[in-house]
């Protein structure tokens, strides 16, 4: 009788662990970009017309690029995945998908 009780309990624990690991991976799919406190979920493309000084938190798994011009052109600063920056002259930011 004990053998039958232990097997379902083991399967339940294994299922919970598997779901838990899947949830962690799913959270890394798109992430979020936070620009001056405004949150963008699953960011991609150019976010422009920023007003310096600007604070950016790149909570994605890919690099983001900060630009000097409003159309994602000009000199760039790289914001590493899960990194942050404060810029006195950033006018736009791009996240590659």
C-alpha positions in Angstrom: 0.0 0.0 0.0 2.8 2.5 0.8 4.3 2.0 -2.6 1.1 3.3 -4.3 1.0 6.4 -2.1 4.6 7.3 -2.7 4.4 7.0 -6.5 1.5 9.6 -6.9 3.2 12.0 -4.4 6.4 11.7 -6.4 4.6 12.4 -9.7 2.9 15.4 -8.1 6.2 16.9 -6.9 7.8 16.3 -10.3 4.9 18.0 -12.0 5.1 21.1 -9.8 8.8 21.4 -10.4 8.3 21.1 -14.1 5.6 23.8 -14.1 7.8 26.0 -12.0 10.7 25.8 -14.4 8.5 26.5 -17.3 7.2 29.6 -15.6 10.7 30.9 -15.2 11.5 30.4 -18.8 8.3 32.1 -20.0 9.1 35.2 -18.0 12.2 35.7 -20.1 10.4 35.7 -23.4 9.7 39.4 -23.8 10.4 41.1 -20.5 9.8 44.8 -20.1 11.4 48.1 -20.8 10.9 50.9 -18.2 11.5 54.4 -19.4 11.1 57.1 -16.7 8.8 54.8 -14.7 6.6 53.9 -17.7 6.5 50.2 -18.4 6.5 48.7 -21.9 5.7 44.9 -21.9 7.4 42.7 -24.6 9.2 45.8 -26.1 10.4 45.8 -29.6 11.3 48.6 -32.0 12.1 52.3 -31.4 10.7 54.3 -28.5 11.3 58.0 -29.3 10.7 61.6 -28.3 12.3 61.0 -24.9 13.0 64.1 -22.8 16.4 64.1 -21.1 17.5 63.3 -18.5 16.0 59.9 -19.1 16.2 56.8 -16.9 16.0 53.4 -18.6 15.7 49.9 -17.1 16.2 47.1 -19.7 14.5 44.1 -18.1 14.7 42.0 -21.2 17.0 39.2 -22.3 18.5 41.3 -25.1 20.5 44.5 -25.3 18.7 47.9 -25.8 20.4 50.8 -27.6 20.1 54.5 -26.5 20.3 57.1 -29.3 21.1 60.8 -29.4 18.3 61.6 -31.9 14.6 61.0 -31.7 14.4 58.5 -34.6 16.8 55.9 -33.1 19.8 57.3 -35.0 23.0 59.0 -33.9 25.5 58.0 -31.3 24.5 55.0 -29.2 24.9 53.6 -25.8 24.3 49.9 -25.2 22.1 49.0 -22.2 22.9 45.4 -21.4 20.1 42.8 -20.7 18.7 43.5 -17.2 20.8 46.7 -17.0 20.0 50.3 -16.4 21.2 53.8 -17.4 20.5 57.4 -16.8 21.3 59.7 -19.7 21.5 63.4 -20.0 21.2 63.4 -23.8 19.3 60.2 -24.8 16.3 60.9 -27.1 15.2 57.4 -28.2 15.8 53.8 -27.4 15.5 50.6 -29.5 15.0 47.0 -28.4 15.8 44.4 -30.9 13.5 41.3 -30.8 
